[in-house]
Amino acid sequence: MSEGHGRHRLGSRIPQDPGQQRLPVPGAGLPVPGAGPPGPGAGSGGPSAIRLVWVYPDLLSTYGDRGNLLMLDRRARLRGIGVEIAEVNSDQRVPVDGDIYLLGGGEDLPQILAARRLAADGGLTGAMNRGAVIFAVCAGYQIVGTEFGGAEGEPVPGLGLIDISSGRGDRRGVGEITADVDPALGVERLTGFENHQGVTSRGPEVRPLATVLTGVGNGDGTEGAYCGRVVGTYLHGPALVRNPGLADMLLRWVTGSLPALDPQQEDLVLKLRGERLAAHPASAG
């Protein structure tokens, strides 16, 4: 329902470097630990390393959504913050001790399979309960809600991590999208690419991530949603590469604060962002 192209390809493994370690992934069959104390971001000094968990890249990784992981890794390490990465495929248990969890887009059947396995696994729910940040894109965005439309439009249970529900709309949203972020979040205008036929509605406690300027988004003039530390969006591109302010917001939710980056380190990402925004007259200003 989300992408509609029927193709998947696993990205290559991220090479280790001295500032980056890989989290061990608990083996299949082990019990999922219960909710624990707040993560390392709860301390006033922030964490010495941020734990990133890429959830089910074998099922949920289209349109370069792996770039969201790479962007968080880079922007943390440029600030001297260590990064630990776990890439968790659908035959592995989801660890509960991560700081930021990333879910990408996927086709109808992989999306349904991912939702079922995540529900049975319980790790992502446990991570949310202990205060982890969750950033979910397109199919992943629908999965973290209460319900989404299956391959034939039938309702499929989601994880219920955020009070949203998604179904199949009358038109497909394909192309560039720009949207103004909820001012409470302090993030600049969003730019991205969407390809979905989903319409998403929010419960009373859930706020839209942004207001659409160009594109479709949720189908009601809004784009994405957030509640607590769970953020969802239909934006590919990848979303965090095009929108470094959104990436930094997620990092701040873990660290508490972030030092400014050297402007020379921002040249390429700001050039990309500027080109995408300039391509749409409605996004000027």
N, C-alpha and C positions, 0 to 999 in steps of 0.2 A: 504494500500500500504506500510505502514511503517513497521509494525511489523509482521502481518500475523498469529497471533495465536488466535484472536477472543475472548480474555478474558480480563476482567477488574475487579479490586477490589479497592474500596476506602480504603485509609490508615486511621488509627485512627487519631483523632484530636491530635494536639500537646498540651501537658499540659502547663498551664501557670506557670511561676515562677516570683519572684519579679523583674527580669530584663527583662521580656518579657510581652508585652501587645498585645491584638488583635485589629486590626483595625475594626471599624464598616464598614460593607458593605452596600452601598446605596441600598435601596429597589427597586424592579422592578417598572418600570413606571416613575421613577424620571428622569429629564433631565440630560444628561451628562454635567458636567461643561466644559467650554472652557479652552483652553490652558492657564496655569498660569505662574508665575515666576519660575525660576530655583529652584530645590529642595534644601533641607538643605545641601547637599554636596557642594553647590556653595560657601558657606562661608569659610573663611580662617581657622576657627576653626573646621570645619567639623560638622556633625550632632550629637546631643545628643542621637538620636535613629535612626536606619535604618528601613525603612518600606519595608517589603518583601511581595510580592503579588504572591500567587500560583494560577495560572490561570487554571480553569476547571479541577481540579483533578478527577472529575467524568467522564471525557472523555479522558483526556490526562495524564495518569500516569501509564506507564508500565516499567518493568525492574528496579524497585526501584528508579525511577526518583524523588520521594519524598526526597530521600537522598540529593539532591542538596539544597533543602530548609533547611534541618537539618544542613548541613555543613556550609552554610552561617550564620545561626543562631549561631552555636557553635563558629565559628571563630571570629565573631563579639563580642560575649559576653565574650570570653576569653580575649579580649582586653579592656573590660570595656565599650563597646558600647552597649547601649540598643537596643532591637529588638522589633518591632511591626509586627505582622503577620496577613495577611488576606488570608483566603482560600476561593476562589470565585468559586462556582459551576456554571454550565452553565445556570441555571435559575436565576442567580444574575447579577447585574451590576458590571462591572469592574471599581474600583475606579481609578481616574487619579492622586491621590496624593501619590502613592508609589514611592520608590526609585529603587527597583530591582524587575522585573517581571520574573517569571519562567513558562515556558511551557514545558511539557514532551511529551513522545511518545504516540501513539494511533493507533488503527486499522483504516481501510479505512473509514467506515461509521462514527464512532465518529470523525475522523479527518475532514471529510467534514462538519458535523454538527457544530463542533467547529469553523471552518473557517467562516461559515455563521453567526453564532451567534456573533462572535467577530466583524465581519464587521458591522452588524446591531447595535451592542452595541456602538462601537466607543471609548470605554474607553482606550483600549490599544494604539490606535493611538494617542489619546489625551495625554496619559502618555509619549509616545515617543516624542511628539512635545514639551513637557515641560522639556525634558532632562533626562528622566528616563532610567535606564539600562534594557535591555531585554536580557534574556538568554534562548534560545529555543533549544530543543533537538528533533531530528528525525522528527516525524510528526509535532511537534511545529516549528521546523526549516523550514520545507516546507511551513507551514501556513503563516509565517511572510514574505515569498517571494511574488512574483507577481502571481505565478501559480504553481499548482502541479497536479499530475495524480490522478484521482479518482479510484473507485473500478474496473472499466473496462479499465482503462488507459485514460479515457476522461479528458480533461483539466478542472480544477476547479480553480476559481479565489482565490488568496490568499489576504492577507491584504496589500501587497505592502509596508511594512515597510523597506524592504531592497531589492535591485535590484538583486534578484536571481530567477530562475525558475527551477522547478523540474519535471521530468517525470519518466516513468518506464523504467528501464534498461534491458539488456539481461540476466544479472546474478544477483543473490542475494548475498549481502554481509552479511555473517554470521560468527561471531567469533571475536577473539581478534584483536584489531587495535592499532598501535602505530604511532605517527606522530610528526614531529618537528615543533614547533610553529613559526609563523612569528617573526623574531628577533625583530621587532619594538615593540612587546608586552612585551618582557622581561619575558616570561614564559617558564618553563622547558618542556621537551618532554611530550607529552600526551599519556596516556594509557586508553583504554576503550574497550567496547564490542559493536558491531554493529549487527543489524538484520534488513535489509531493502533491497528493490529493487529499490530504487530511484537513479537517476542521477541528479546532480544539477550543473547548470551553473551560472556564475556570470556576472553582468553588469560591465562596465568599471571602476566604482568608488568603487567597492566592492573587498576586498582583501581576499584571502583564509586564514582561521585561521591557517592552518598547511599544511605541506607536508607529504604525507603518506610514512611510512617505511614498515609496514605490514598491510594488510587489503585493503579495497576498498574505503571508504570515499565517496567523491563526484563522483567518477568514472573516474576522469581525473588525478589522482595522487595527488590530494589535498584533504583536509578534512575541512569541515565547511567553514564558511565565517564570515566576520565582516565588519561593516561600521558604523561610529559614535559610538553609544553606544548599538548597536544591534549586538549580537553574536549568531551564530547558529552552531550546530554540530550534527553529527550522533552518537556521543558517549553516550552510557549508562555506567552503572557500579557501582554506578552513577558517572557521569563525574567529578563532583566537589569533591567527596570523593576520587577518585583516583588521582585527580590533584589539590592539595590544592593551588598551585600557581595560577591556573586559578580562583579559588574562591577568592583568595586575590586580584587579578586584578580587579574583579568586585566590591569588597568592596572598593578598592582604588578609583575607578571611582566615588564613592559616597562621601567618606570621604576626599579624597585628599592625605592622608598618613595613614600608619598603623604602630604601634609599633610591634617589633618582638615578637613572642610567646616564652614562656618557652619551651625549647627543650623537656622536659618531657611530655608536652601536645601534642607533635607531634609523639610520638613513634609509636602508632598504625597505623596512616595513612601513615607514611613513610614506615613502614614494609609492609603494603598492597601494596603500590606503588612499592616498591623494588621487591616484589615477582612477580607482574604482568610484570614488565619490564624484569626481569631476565628470565621469561618463554619464551621469544622470542629472538633468537640470533641476529636478525636484529636490535633490539633495544639496544644492548650493546653499551656503549660509551657515 
